[in-house]
């Protein structure tokens, strides 16, 4: 492995939860690592849900 590795993130926002996958590209592969899931809770506003 020669130079510096590059990091990438993918975000998945679902109806009830979200998650982030992080991968570090070493020039050949990008093994993913899942960051802990988090809730996607709707916010009530005067105009409805956000």
C-alpha angles and dihedrals in degrees: 000000000000120000134016119310120243122228125214133186131203120195124206115191112189132180094267106015144013137211141190125217117201123197132182114211111213096183094275111037143021108207107193126228121195118226111214115283120253133203121259101209119181117240118223113225133170089266097048131269126347 
